[in-house]
Structure formats: structure tokens, C-alpha cells
Amino acid sequence: MNTFVILQQTATSGATGGNWTFLIMMAAIFVVMYFLMIRPQKKRQKELKEYRDNLKKGDKVITAGGIYGTIAEVKENYVLLEVCLLYTSPSPRDRTRSRMPSSA
């Protein structure tokens, strides 16, 4: 029984500096998460917004649904995709994901 009381006393006496250690570790985790997750995601969102703002007629794009097409007309909130010679499909501007390579 005496050994248990001594172990409890040593554990509580060493825990007084633990509050600062906890705060420092939480700050370090936040900094790491910011540089590994938040910052790259914001950069990607900025690039995607710039891409969508620069869409123009004649660009070959791929939509989020996997439809390949050429932009026939650009409106404020949507684009008209020419999928084949006789079919154009309206698509929301934010659903275009990437440009097709110029060699395709």
C-alpha cells in the first residue's frame, strides 16, 4: 500500500509542468496540420477558381461526371459543352474539372 501512495505522489508532483507541454504540443500539431493540409488545399482551390474564371469558347474540358467536350458558349454560371456534332449540353461552370491535353 505504501508503494502505491509513493507512486501517486511522484506522478502528481511531475504533472505541474505538463500543462505547458500540452499547449506546446497542440500548437505544434496545428502548425504541422496547417502546412501539410490546409495550405495546399487553399492553393488548389485558388488554382481551380482561376481556371474556371479563364474558361473560354473552344477549350476542351472534362466535367466532374467524366464527359469530354468542347466549350461552345460561356455564361456566368454555366457553360454549354459540345459533346458531339449535334449535341450540346449545359453544365454548371463549377463542374468542369480540367482541360484536356492539347494533343488530344
N, C-alpha and C positions, 0 to 999 in steps of 0.2 A: 504494500500500500504506500509506503514511504517513497518508493521509486516512482510510482505514478504521480505523486504530488510534485516531486522534484522535476520530472519531465514537463509537467504542465507549467511550472514556474519559469523554466528556461524557454519554453515555447512562447509564453506571453511576453517575456521581457525582450525577446528579439523581434517581436512583431511591431514595435513602435515605429521603426523606420520603414516598414512595409508600405505605408500609405504613399510615400514619395516614390517608391519603386513602382508601385501600381500605376500611379499617374504618369510616370515617365514611360513605362511600357505601353500604356494606352495611347499616349501621344506618338510613340514610335510606330505603333501598328497603324494609326491613322495616316501618318506620313507615308508609310510604305504602300498602303492601300490607295492613297491619292496618286502616287507616281506610277503604280502598276495597273490601276483600274480606271480611276475617274478621269485622269488627264488624257490618256489615249482615247477614251470614249468621247470626250468632248472634242478632241481633234478630229475624230472620224465623223462626228455629227456636223462639224463645221465644213469639212470637205464635201459631205453629201449635200448640204444646203447650197454650197457654192455650185456644185454640179447641177442641181435641179434648177437653180436660177439661170444657168447658162445654156439650158436646152434650147435648140433651135431647129427649124424645119430642115429635114434631110438627115438628121442624126439617126444612126442605127442604134437601137436600145434594146434592152432585155427588161421585162417587167418583173415584179415580185412573183407573179404566177408562172413565169417561165416563157412568156410569149415574146418571140423575136419579131421586131417590126421597125419600120422607118417612120419617123415623126412627119406627119402630113400637115399638122396645124398645132400651134401652141396657144393655149388660152391661159387665163390667170390661175385657175385651179386644176385644169386637166389638159391633156394632150390627146390628139387624135393619132392613133397608130395605124399605118397602112401595113396590114399583115400580109395581104396578097394583092393582086391587081384590082380585084373588085370589092375588097372588104376593108373597111376602116373601123377601128374600134376605139371608143373613148376610154381613156384610162386616167385616173387621178394622177396628178403630177408627182405626188409623193410615193407612188407605186413603181416608178421607174427606178431600177436599181443600178444599172451600169451600162456603159457604152460597149457596143460590140467592137472587136478589133477591126482596124481599117482594112485588113487583108480579107476579111470575110465578106 
